Amino acid sequence: MIMWAILSGIEGNLSAYEAVMADIKRQSRYIEALYIIGDLVGPTQESEGLVQRVKSLRRGELAPMICKGWWEEQCLILHGWGPTADAPELIAKYGGDTVQRLWDCVSRQTVQWLRSLDFGFFELDCLLIHGSTVGVSEELNPQTPPIQMLDRLSRMQANNLFCGRSGLTFQYKLQGGSINSKITTLDSQFSPEIVTTGSRQVVGVGNVGRTPGEATYTIYHPGTNQVKFKTVYYGQRRGFQK
């Protein structure tokens, strides 16, 4: 049974990445694709080493397909390659000290490489992206309204959306149905429209590097549409897995 391994939120945690790669290697005969959907780097000293590790494949490892995430966008902004001239989200959430650490920990050469990464991937009927089709900052989660989830899926005509911004593992299923919509014009005329949609799902793939000693990622079976969440413990908690 062919599978995909989907990672997000490594955030410069090299030890967590190595632990997950070791877990993937044990299943390598079944895994045909490895995706890292954003937040490869972070404000940590290991970020440069992690990027070099990702680029330097070891024997039997799959070449990861990597797209931009929130931390990558912050790096681009700091170096003048982002959509804005400053980093208000980064400052508001983490403060000036983190801005300085991110600047110090991720070199301009690495940021140039990050700049070349894709925004996301569309494979079969699956969209793999860090945030959503709106942007890398949007956090889809189990409390997101169904109409919002459907909108994010419909923008790319995807049946399965895999995202990592929230850092959570979840499987959010939308049942098939129809939506009635209408447009009111200035002369008060209505243009009714019925949109029919099939069953779809949004999957939160977890976070590899945020929680010390515990890395979560997702295994997906495209042939059967099955999702499996994996937790790998490493460091002092090494040896326990579910």
VENFENUR-V992334 format. One record per run of one state. SS is the DSSP state (H for helix, E for strand, - for the rest). FROM is the first residue (numbers start at 1). TO is the last residue. If there is no record, write none. Layout:
ss=SS from=FROM to=TO
ss=SS from=FROM to=TO
This chain:
ss=- from=1 to=2
ss=E from=3 to=7
ss=- from=8 to=13
ss=H from=14 to=25
ss=- from=26 to=30
ss=E from=31 to=37
ss=- from=38 to=46
ss=H from=47 to=55
ss=- from=56 to=64
ss=E from=65 to=67
ss=- from=68 to=69
ss=H from=70 to=78
ss=- from=79 to=87
ss=H from=88 to=94
ss=- from=95 to=95
ss=H from=96 to=105
ss=- from=106 to=107
ss=H from=108 to=115
ss=- from=116 to=117
ss=E from=118 to=118
ss=- from=119 to=119
ss=E from=120 to=123
ss=- from=124 to=125
ss=E from=126 to=129
ss=- from=130 to=145
ss=H from=146 to=154
ss=- from=155 to=159
ss=E from=160 to=163
ss=- from=164 to=168
ss=E from=169 to=174
ss=- from=175 to=176
ss=E from=177 to=181
ss=- from=182 to=183
ss=E from=184 to=184
ss=- from=185 to=189
ss=E from=190 to=190
ss=- from=191 to=192
ss=E from=193 to=197
ss=- from=198 to=199
ss=E from=200 to=205
ss=- from=206 to=213
ss=E from=214 to=221
ss=- from=222 to=225
ss=E from=226 to=233
ss=- from=234 to=234
ss=H from=235 to=237
ss=- from=238 to=240
ss=E from=241 to=241
ss=- from=242 to=242
